[in-house]
Amino acid sequence: MLDYSEFVQKLKELHFTMRDVYMKALIQARKTSYKDISKVAKFGIADLSYAIDKVPDKLLEKTFEKWGKEIPMIVIEEEWGATTFPEGTHPDDCEIRLIIDRLDGTREIMYAKNRAWILTGIAPNKGVKTYLDDIEVAVQTSVGKNVFGEDEILWATKKRKTVLEIWDLDKKKFINKLSVSPSKAETIEHGFLPIVLYFEGYKKVLGSIADKLTEKIIGPVYKGISRVFDEQYISSGGELANLVTGKYRGVIDIRPFLGRITGTPFGLCAHPYDLCTKLIVDKANAIIDCFGVYTDMIEKKVPLDAKTDVAFIAFANKKIQNQVEPALKEILSEYGIVF
């Protein structure tokens, strides 16, 4: 039986190298107002890739081919779909499934606007019935520094609680290891509760749902006062990092439900690779529910693939969940959405 904790160091080392090549490309791109790294490069399985996404292509292929010779694996990611390593291995002969979002927050980092994250999870290979909750180890690493000038790595295993490591990755210097602490606040008032509406096509309906939700929970708006804060951070992994480190009270991403509400295509939404570090939330004792959303149904089990549309709802603690979730369910039921 595999000891999945042994993958933590390997994944961290891979992330360090990926982070370095991204930062090198980003620093170089400053000279051209970021146009070289913000060009559309390729339409992938479920999302398009920009030039910066392509930077670690050769590194990833070389690394996974080497790892695959030690432990045959299926690698799942947004450009490749599902690929076996070593090359030519039959999927049934693979021992593990590794799912990776090589750069979660591309649109943030390619303009040096906010941090992005490298996300990776590893699960035993159970074929097409391998799900997000089967992931045994998850690691996510920041690309770009926090407000303290530090780099952050979050990781967890099924057998160990979430850990936050603070680094100076420019110098490869470890600084500190901390336990994560989601907010213990009992209300959403005077805290962040992002309701995701990053992109065009969603905002009218989602904005209406967001306003109905806050009014139902804390009452009407008063002139000159703001009691619930929003942030459109285009990184699912980044949002979850903010949740487990106490910055957010919750996160609501119901974009895939929009097709049912509007009856029209709903554009880009999250996929399993965006949520492949869900284990970090689970093991931080925060609360997260992910839903695979299909044309004819909504399922709580999310397969480890690159295509499934995923909605997620996350809370820092049970009291916040009890305050928000009943109101959210009531509002969505008006649109025929039951979960």
NORTA-V789586 format. One record per pair of residues at least 12 apart in sequence whose C-alpha atoms are under 8 Angstrom apart, sorted by the first residue. I is the first residue (numbers start at 0). GAP is how many residues later the second one is. If there is no record, write none. Layout:
i->[I	I]
gap->[GAP	GAP]
This chain:
i->[3	3	3	4	4	6	7	7	7	7	10	10	11	11	14	14	14	15	15	17	17	18	18	18	19	20	20	21	21	21	21	22	22	24	24	24	25	25	33	33	35	36	36	36	36	37	37	37	37	37	37	38	40	42	43	43	43	44	44	44	44	44	44	45	45	45	45	45	46	46	48	49	51	51	52	52	52	63	63	64	64	64	65	66	67	67	68	68	70	70	70	71	71	71	71	71	71	71	71	72	72	72	72	72	72	72	72	73	73	73	73	73	73	74	74	74	74	75	75	75	75	75	75	75	75	76	76	76	76	76	76	76	77	77	77	80	80	81	81	90	91	93	94	94	95	95	95	95	96	96	96	96	97	97	97	97	98	98	98	98	98	98	99	99	99	99	99	99	100	100	100	100	100	100	101	101	101	102	102	102	102	103	103	103	103	103	103	103	103	103	104	104	104	104	104	104	105	106	107	107	107	108	108	113	114	114	114	114	114	114	115	115	115	115	115	116	116	116	116	116	116	116	117	117	117	117	118	118	118	118	118	118	118	118	118	119	119	119	119	119	119	120	120	120	120	120	120	120	121	121	121	121	122	122	122	123	127	127	128	129	129	130	130	130	130	131	131	131	131	131	131	131	131	132	132	132	134	134	134	135	135	135	136	136	136	136	136	137	137	137	137	137	137	137	137	138	138	138	138	138	138	139	139	139	139	139	140	140	149	149	149	150	150	150	150	151	151	151	151	152	152	152	153	153	154	155	155	155	156	156	156	157	157	159	160	160	160	161	161	161	161	161	161	162	162	162	162	163	163	163	163	164	164	165	179	179	179	180	180	180	180	181	181	181	181	181	181	181	181	181	181	181	182	182	182	182	182	182	182	182	182	183	183	184	184	184	185	185	186	186	186	187	187	187	188	188	188	189	189	189	189	190	190	190	190	190	191	191	191	191	191	191	191	191	192	192	192	192	192	192	192	192	192	193	193	193	193	193	193	193	193	194	194	194	194	194	194	195	195	195	195	195	195	196	196	196	197	197	197	198	199	200	200	201	201	201	204	208	211	212	212	212	212	213	215	216	216	216	234	235	235	235	236	236	236	238	239	239	242	242	242	242	243	243	243	243	245	247	248	248	248	248	249	249	249	249	249	250	250	250	250	251	251	251	252	252	252	253	253	253	254	254	254	255	255	255	255	255	256	256	256	259	259	259	260	260	260	268	268	268	269	269	269	270	270	270	270	270	271	271	271	271	271	271	271	271	271	272	272	272	284	285	285	285	285	286	286	286	286	286	286	287	287	287	287	288	288	288	289	289	289	289	289	290	290	290	291	291	291	291	292	292	292	292	293	293	297]
gap->[132	133	153	132	152	130	129	130	131	147	109	128	127	129	103	125	126	125	153	38	41	99	123	124	150	34	35	30	33	34	121	120	121	12	27	30	84	86	76	77	15	13	14	15	73	12	13	14	69	72	73	12	13	36	34	35	36	33	34	35	36	261	262	32	33	225	260	261	31	221	30	56	54	58	49	50	53	21	22	20	21	22	20	18	17	18	16	17	23	24	25	12	13	14	17	21	22	23	24	12	13	18	21	22	23	24	25	17	20	22	23	24	51	22	23	24	25	21	22	23	24	197	228	229	230	22	23	24	25	196	228	229	23	195	228	224	225	223	224	36	35	31	29	30	26	27	28	29	25	26	27	28	22	23	24	25	21	22	23	174	177	205	18	19	20	21	173	176	17	18	19	172	173	175	15	16	17	13	14	15	16	12	13	14	15	131	132	133	134	170	12	128	129	130	131	133	129	127	125	126	127	34	35	30	27	28	29	30	31	123	26	27	28	119	122	23	24	25	26	118	120	121	22	23	24	25	19	20	21	22	118	154	155	157	158	18	19	20	153	156	157	14	15	16	17	18	155	156	13	14	15	16	12	13	14	12	175	176	174	173	174	170	171	172	173	140	143	144	146	169	170	171	172	146	168	169	23	141	144	21	22	143	18	19	20	21	142	17	18	19	138	139	140	141	142	14	15	16	17	138	141	13	14	15	97	137	12	13	16	17	18	15	16	17	18	12	13	14	15	12	13	14	87	126	125	123	124	127	122	123	126	121	125	123	119	122	123	17	18	118	119	121	122	14	15	16	17	13	14	15	16	12	13	12	64	65	104	63	64	65	103	61	62	63	64	65	67	102	103	104	134	135	60	61	62	63	64	65	66	133	134	132	133	64	134	135	133	134	132	133	136	40	61	132	29	38	39	36	37	38	39	36	37	38	57	58	36	37	38	39	55	56	57	58	35	36	37	38	55	56	57	58	59	35	36	37	38	54	56	57	58	15	35	37	56	57	58	36	55	56	57	58	59	35	56	58	34	35	36	69	67	65	66	53	56	64	53	122	119	111	114	115	118	14	111	106	107	110	39	34	38	39	37	38	40	12	38	41	38	43	72	73	37	40	42	72	70	68	66	67	68	71	63	64	65	66	70	61	62	63	64	60	61	62	58	59	60	57	58	59	14	15	56	13	37	53	54	55	36	54	80	75	76	77	74	75	76	40	41	42	39	40	41	35	36	37	38	39	30	31	32	33	34	35	36	37	38	31	32	33	32	28	29	30	31	27	28	29	30	31	34	24	25	26	27	23	24	25	12	20	21	22	23	19	20	21	16	17	18	19	15	16	17	18	14	15	41]
